[in-house]
Amino acid sequence: MTGPLDGVRVIDAATLFAGPTAAMLLGDYGADVVKIEHPRRPDPSRGHGPDGLWWKMLGRNKRTMTLDLSTEEGQDLMVRLVQDADVLIENFRPGTLERWNLSWDRLSAANPGLVLARVTGFGQFGPYARRPGFGTLAEAMSGFAAMTGEPDAPPTLPPFGLADGICALATAFAVMTALRSGRGQVVDLSIIEPILTVLGAQPTIYDRLGVVPPRTGNRSVNNAPRNTYRCRDGSWVAVSTSAQSIAERVMRLVGRPDLVDEPWFATGAGRVAHVGELDAAVAAWVGERTREEVLRAFEEAEAAVAPIYDVRDVLADPQLTALDAVTTVEDPELGPLRMQNVMFRLSETPGHIRWTGRPHGADTDEILRGLGLTGAQIEALRVKGVV
């Protein structure tokens, strides 16, 4: 089965999460992705989590090869790989490719149609360009951490690679946009800018009104009630009232139709100004019922609620099971593995997981033979430590 990106050739020379996840997404829809790693220093993602299981997902649909780009022979081989590629994704500090004699001028001369995606913490220029950059720093500097957490608690970072994940989606989108243009070009993407965009109109609001978003816990500054609520059985649910009609249904359901008739209830801002009263009413009603009772009542009222899941609940949920959102893939080393499926379903040209993350350098010889190297030449490179 071929995917919609069949024939698109991607070189993934990035490490850890943002760049490699973007390459994974492209591979999920049929791109031929070649993952390049240092011969003696594998991608650190192989060591993340227990038993290397992070890599089994992140490395899926990628062929793996080793190549030391700091050597002249490794650089020459990279240029030969680029000649037949559509995309090269890298996340080295600005200036590193240039130091390795792999500048854009050299790469584009070898392949004028190449899209070079450069994913770094702070972009290719500016006073912070050469700083080491990770998703945590982007979460801190974008304003995310400052507005996350309880009002009287410290700024809060997410317990997973949020900024990296958002950047990966942006990188995949940027790559496809560049490919659609039909022109070889450089994509300059900092990890901080995508998460800054997702945070919404904060800069505009501050610019016009001087308002700095406070930390509000699970509450929203735009509408109410919006929070997490504890059920009688100790489980939790989340309630959203982004739409006015939903807010009205929730308050009628919890026995406070009188609040719906208040003039301030007609807008999200008005409800936020009375969030304490609204939250108390919802919390009291939910706290008297089990989660099953709450969910059933909300569904009958056509109000918006969701159970708060951990991973065990995710794997058991009937809707996610129906979507095959977490699928099972056969791994040659570990047997059946469950992991997130491809992100969206295309009716005519669906993506799919062809294989899980492969061992370090598993496809080096095959890829180099594809460049015309003989077995003896490959062995000589291996002895030198180039591959």
C-alpha positions as CSV (number, residue, x, y, z in Angstrom):
1,M,0.0,0.0,0.0
2,T,1.4,3.4,-0.9
3,G,0.5,6.7,0.8
4,P,-0.1,10.2,-0.6
5,L,3.5,11.1,-0.1
6,D,4.9,8.1,-1.9
7,G,7.9,9.2,-3.9
8,V,8.8,12.1,-1.5
9,R,12.3,11.4,-0.1
10,V,13.2,12.9,3.3
11,I,16.5,12.8,5.1
12,D,16.0,13.1,8.9
13,A,19.4,14.3,10.3
14,A,17.7,15.9,13.4
15,T,17.8,14.5,17.0
16,L,15.3,14.1,19.8
17,F,11.8,15.3,19.1
18,A,10.7,18.3,17.0
19,G,12.5,17.5,13.8
20,P,12.3,13.7,14.1
21,T,8.6,13.9,14.9
22,A,8.0,16.0,11.8
23,A,9.9,13.3,9.7
24,M,7.8,10.6,11.4
25,L,4.6,12.4,10.3
26,L,5.8,12.6,6.7
27,G,6.7,8.9,6.9
28,D,3.3,8.0,8.2
29,Y,1.8,9.2,4.9
30,G,4.3,7.4,2.6
31,A,7.4,9.5,2.4
32,D,10.6,7.5,2.2
33,V,12.4,8.7,5.3
34,V,16.1,8.0,5.9
35,K,17.2,8.6,9.5
36,I,20.8,9.6,9.8
37,E,22.6,9.0,13.2
38,H,26.2,9.3,14.3
39,P,27.9,5.9,14.1
40,R,28.9,6.0,17.8
41,R,26.4,8.4,19.3
42,P,22.8,7.3,18.4
43,D,19.9,9.7,18.6
44,P,19.3,10.3,22.4
45,S,15.6,9.5,21.8
46,R,16.6,5.9,21.7
47,G,17.4,6.2,25.4
48,H,14.2,8.0,26.4
49,G,11.6,6.1,28.4
50,P,11.8,2.4,29.5
51,D,13.3,-0.2,27.2
52,G,13.7,2.2,24.3
53,L,10.0,2.3,23.6
54,W,10.0,6.0,22.7
55,W,12.1,5.2,19.7
56,K,9.8,2.4,18.5
57,M,7.2,5.1,17.9
58,L,9.4,8.1,16.9
59,G,11.5,5.9,14.5
60,R,8.6,4.3,12.8
61,N,8.5,4.3,9.0
62,K,12.1,5.3,8.8
63,R,15.1,3.5,7.4
64,T,18.1,4.0,9.6
65,M,21.7,4.6,8.6
66,T,24.9,5.9,10.3
67,L,27.1,8.7,9.0
68,D,29.7,10.9,10.7
69,L,29.0,14.3,9.2
70,S,32.1,15.8,10.8
71,T,34.3,13.9,8.3
72,E,35.0,14.8,4.7
73,E,33.8,11.5,3.5
74,G,30.6,11.7,5.5
75,Q,29.9,15.1,4.1
76,D,30.5,13.9,0.6
77,L,28.0,11.1,1.2
78,M,25.5,13.5,2.6
79,V,25.7,15.6,-0.6
80,R,25.1,12.4,-2.7
81,L,22.1,11.6,-0.6
82,V,20.8,15.1,-1.0
83,Q,21.0,14.8,-4.8
84,D,18.1,12.4,-4.8
85,A,16.2,13.9,-1.8
86,D,13.3,16.3,-1.6
87,V,13.7,17.3,2.0
88,L,16.5,17.5,4.6
89,I,15.5,18.1,8.2
90,E,18.2,19.2,10.7
91,N,18.3,20.8,14.1
92,F,22.0,21.6,14.6
93,R,22.9,24.9,16.1
94,P,23.2,27.6,13.4
95,G,26.5,27.4,11.7
96,T,27.1,23.7,12.3
97,L,26.2,22.6,8.7
98,E,28.4,25.4,7.4
99,R,31.3,24.3,9.6
100,W,30.9,20.8,8.1
101,N,31.1,22.2,4.6
102,L,27.4,21.4,4.1
103,S,26.2,25.0,3.6
104,W,23.0,25.8,1.8
105,D,25.0,26.9,-1.2
106,R,26.6,23.5,-1.5
107,L,23.4,21.5,-0.9
108,S,21.3,23.6,-3.2
109,A,24.0,23.3,-5.9
110,A,23.7,19.5,-5.6
111,N,19.9,19.7,-5.7
112,P,18.3,23.0,-6.6
113,G,14.9,21.6,-5.7
114,L,15.8,20.7,-2.1
115,V,13.8,21.9,0.9
116,L,16.1,22.3,3.9
117,A,14.1,22.5,7.1
118,R,16.3,24.0,9.9
119,V,14.6,23.5,13.3
120,T,16.3,25.2,16.2
121,G,15.4,26.7,19.5
122,F,15.5,30.3,18.5
123,G,15.9,30.5,14.7
124,Q,18.9,31.0,12.4
125,F,19.6,34.7,13.3
126,G,19.2,37.1,16.3
127,P,21.0,37.4,19.6
128,Y,19.9,34.0,20.9
129,A,20.5,32.0,17.6
130,R,23.5,30.2,18.8
131,R,22.1,29.2,22.2
132,P,21.2,25.6,22.8
133,G,17.4,25.4,22.5
134,F,15.0,22.8,23.8
135,G,11.2,22.6,24.1
136,T,11.3,23.4,27.8
137,L,13.0,26.8,27.1
138,A,10.3,27.6,24.5
139,E,7.6,26.7,27.0
140,A,9.2,29.1,29.5
141,M,9.9,32.0,27.1
142,S,6.6,31.8,25.0
143,G,4.5,32.8,28.0
144,F,3.0,29.3,28.4
145,A,4.6,28.5,31.8
146,A,3.7,32.0,33.2
147,M,0.0,31.5,32.6
148,T,-0.1,27.8,33.6
149,G,-0.7,26.6,37.1
150,E,-2.6,27.7,40.2
151,P,-2.7,31.4,41.0
152,D,-0.6,31.1,44.1
153,A,1.7,28.4,42.7
154,P,4.9,28.6,40.6
155,P,4.8,28.8,36.8
156,T,4.2,25.3,35.5
157,L,5.9,23.4,32.7
158,P,4.1,20.5,30.9
159,P,5.3,17.0,31.8
160,F,5.9,16.1,28.1
161,G,7.4,17.7,25.0
162,L,4.5,20.1,24.2
163,A,6.6,22.8,22.4
164,D,8.5,20.1,20.5
165,G,5.2,18.5,19.4
166,I,3.7,21.7,18.3
167,C,6.9,22.6,16.4
168,A,6.8,19.1,14.7
169,L,3.4,19.8,13.3
170,A,4.5,23.2,12.2
171,T,7.6,21.7,10.6
172,A,5.6,19.1,8.7
173,F,3.2,21.9,7.5
174,A,6.2,24.1,6.5
175,V,7.8,21.3,4.5
176,M,4.6,20.6,2.6
177,T,4.1,24.3,2.0
178,A,7.7,24.6,0.6
179,L,7.2,21.5,-1.5
180,R,4.0,22.8,-2.9
181,S,5.8,26.0,-4.0
182,G,7.8,23.9,-6.4
183,R,11.0,25.9,-5.4
184,G,14.0,24.7,-3.4
185,Q,14.3,26.8,-0.3
186,V,15.3,27.0,3.4
187,V,12.7,26.6,6.1
188,D,13.8,28.5,9.2
189,L,11.7,27.4,12.1
190,S,12.3,28.1,15.8
191,I,10.7,25.9,18.5
192,I,9.4,29.0,20.3
193,E,7.3,30.5,17.5
194,P,4.7,27.7,16.9
195,I,3.8,27.5,20.6
196,L,3.7,31.3,20.8
197,T,1.2,31.2,17.9
198,V,-0.9,28.5,19.6
199,L,-1.2,30.6,22.8
200,G,-3.5,33.0,20.9
201,A,-4.0,36.7,20.9
202,Q,-1.9,37.5,24.1
203,P,0.5,39.9,22.4
204,T,-2.4,41.7,20.7
205,I,-4.3,42.0,23.9
206,Y,-1.2,43.3,25.8
207,D,-0.3,45.7,23.1
208,R,-3.8,47.2,23.0
209,L,-4.9,46.9,26.7
210,G,-1.8,46.2,28.7
211,V,-3.3,43.0,30.1
212,V,-1.0,40.2,31.2
213,P,-2.7,36.8,31.4
214,P,-2.8,35.5,35.0
215,R,-2.4,31.9,36.2
216,T,-5.9,30.6,36.7
217,G,-5.4,26.9,37.3
218,N,-8.0,25.0,35.2
219,R,-10.2,28.0,34.8
220,S,-10.4,30.0,31.7
221,V,-10.1,33.8,31.3
222,N,-12.6,33.7,28.4
223,N,-15.6,31.7,29.7
224,A,-17.1,30.0,32.8
225,P,-17.7,27.5,34.1
226,R,-14.6,25.7,32.8
227,N,-12.8,23.5,35.3
228,T,-12.1,20.0,36.5
229,Y,-14.6,18.6,39.1
230,R,-14.3,15.7,41.5
231,C,-17.1,13.1,41.4
232,R,-18.5,11.2,44.4
233,D,-16.5,8.1,43.5
234,G,-13.2,10.0,43.5
235,S,-12.8,10.2,39.7
236,W,-12.7,13.5,37.8
237,V,-14.5,15.2,34.9
238,A,-13.7,18.3,32.8
239,V,-16.5,20.7,31.8
240,S,-16.3,23.3,29.0
241,T,-18.8,26.1,28.2
242,S,-17.2,27.9,25.3
243,A,-20.6,28.2,23.6
244,Q,-23.3,30.3,25.3
245,S,-25.9,27.6,24.7
246,I,-23.7,25.0,26.4
247,A,-23.2,27.2,29.4
248,E,-27.0,27.6,29.7
249,R,-27.6,23.9,29.5
250,V,-24.9,23.2,32.2
251,M,-26.4,25.6,34.7
252,R,-29.9,24.3,34.1
253,L,-28.6,20.8,34.5
254,V,-27.0,21.5,37.9
255,G,-30.1,23.2,39.2
256,R,-29.2,26.8,38.8
257,P,-31.5,28.1,36.0
258,D,-31.8,31.4,37.9
259,L,-28.2,32.2,37.0
260,V,-28.9,31.9,33.3
261,D,-31.4,34.8,33.6
262,E,-28.8,37.1,35.1
263,P,-27.7,39.9,32.6
264,W,-24.0,39.1,33.1
265,F,-24.5,35.5,32.1
266,A,-25.0,36.5,28.4
267,T,-21.3,36.8,27.7
268,G,-18.2,34.8,28.4
269,A,-16.6,37.8,30.1
270,G,-19.6,38.2,32.3
271,R,-19.5,34.6,33.4
272,V,-15.8,34.8,34.2
273,A,-16.5,37.8,36.5
274,H,-18.8,35.4,38.5
275,V,-16.7,32.3,38.1
276,G,-16.7,31.5,41.9
277,E,-20.5,31.2,42.0
278,L,-20.7,29.2,38.8
279,D,-17.9,26.8,39.8
280,A,-19.4,26.2,43.2
281,A,-22.7,25.2,41.7
282,V,-21.2,22.8,39.2
283,A,-18.7,21.3,41.8
284,A,-21.5,20.7,44.3
285,W,-23.7,18.9,41.7
286,V,-20.9,16.8,40.3
287,G,-19.6,15.9,43.8
288,E,-22.9,14.3,44.7
289,R,-22.8,11.8,41.7
290,T,-20.6,9.1,40.3
291,R,-18.7,9.8,37.1
292,E,-21.0,7.5,35.2
293,E,-24.0,9.4,36.4
294,V,-22.4,12.8,35.6
295,L,-21.5,11.7,32.1
296,R,-24.9,10.2,31.4
297,A,-26.7,13.4,32.6
298,F,-24.5,15.7,30.6
299,E,-25.0,13.6,27.5
300,E,-28.8,13.7,27.9
301,A,-28.6,17.5,28.4
302,E,-26.4,17.9,25.4
303,A,-23.8,19.6,27.5
304,A,-20.0,19.3,27.1
305,V,-18.2,17.1,29.5
306,A,-15.4,14.6,29.4
307,P,-13.9,12.1,31.8
308,I,-10.3,12.8,32.8
309,Y,-8.4,9.8,31.6
310,D,-5.0,8.3,32.3
311,V,-3.5,6.0,29.7
312,R,-5.4,3.0,30.9
313,D,-8.7,4.7,30.2
314,V,-7.4,5.9,26.8
315,L,-6.7,2.3,25.8
316,A,-10.2,1.1,26.9
317,D,-12.3,4.0,25.5
318,P,-14.8,2.7,23.0
319,Q,-14.7,5.8,20.8
320,L,-10.9,5.8,20.5
321,T,-11.0,2.0,19.9
322,A,-13.5,2.6,17.1
323,L,-11.2,5.1,15.5
324,D,-8.2,2.8,16.0
325,A,-6.5,5.8,17.5
326,V,-4.1,3.5,19.3
327,T,-3.3,0.6,17.0
328,T,-1.2,-2.5,17.2
329,V,2.0,-2.9,15.1
330,E,4.2,-6.0,14.9
331,D,7.7,-5.3,16.0
332,P,10.5,-7.8,15.0
333,E,12.2,-7.5,18.4
334,L,9.3,-7.1,20.8
335,G,6.3,-8.6,19.1
336,P,2.9,-6.7,19.0
337,L,3.3,-3.1,20.1
338,R,0.5,-0.6,20.8
339,M,1.1,3.0,19.8
340,Q,-0.7,6.0,18.5
341,N,-1.9,5.5,14.9
342,V,-1.4,8.0,12.1
343,M,-2.9,11.3,13.0
344,F,-5.7,11.6,10.5
345,R,-7.7,9.4,8.0
346,L,-7.7,10.1,4.3
347,S,-10.5,8.4,2.4
348,E,-8.6,7.6,-0.7
349,T,-4.9,7.7,0.1
350,P,-4.6,6.7,3.8
351,G,-1.4,6.7,5.8
352,H,-0.3,3.7,7.8
353,I,2.5,2.4,10.0
354,R,4.7,0.2,7.9
355,W,7.2,-0.7,10.6
356,T,8.4,0.4,14.0
357,G,11.6,2.1,14.9
358,R,14.5,0.1,13.5
359,P,17.9,-0.7,15.1
360,H,20.7,1.8,14.9
361,G,22.2,1.8,11.4
362,A,20.1,-1.2,10.3
363,D,19.8,0.1,6.7
364,T,23.2,1.7,6.2
365,D,24.6,-0.9,3.8
366,E,21.4,-0.9,1.7
367,I,21.3,2.9,1.4
368,L,24.9,3.1,0.5
369,R,24.6,0.4,-2.1
370,G,21.8,2.5,-3.5
371,L,24.4,5.3,-4.0
372,G,26.6,2.9,-6.0
373,L,29.1,1.9,-3.2
374,T,30.5,-1.6,-3.2
375,G,30.7,-3.8,-0.2
376,A,34.4,-3.3,0.0
377,Q,33.9,0.5,0.0
378,I,31.3,0.3,2.7
379,E,33.5,-1.8,4.9
380,A,36.4,0.7,4.4
381,L,34.1,3.5,5.6
382,R,33.1,1.4,8.6
383,V,36.7,0.8,9.5
384,K,37.4,4.6,9.4
385,G,34.3,5.3,11.6
386,V,32.6,7.2,8.8
387,V,29.6,4.9,9.0
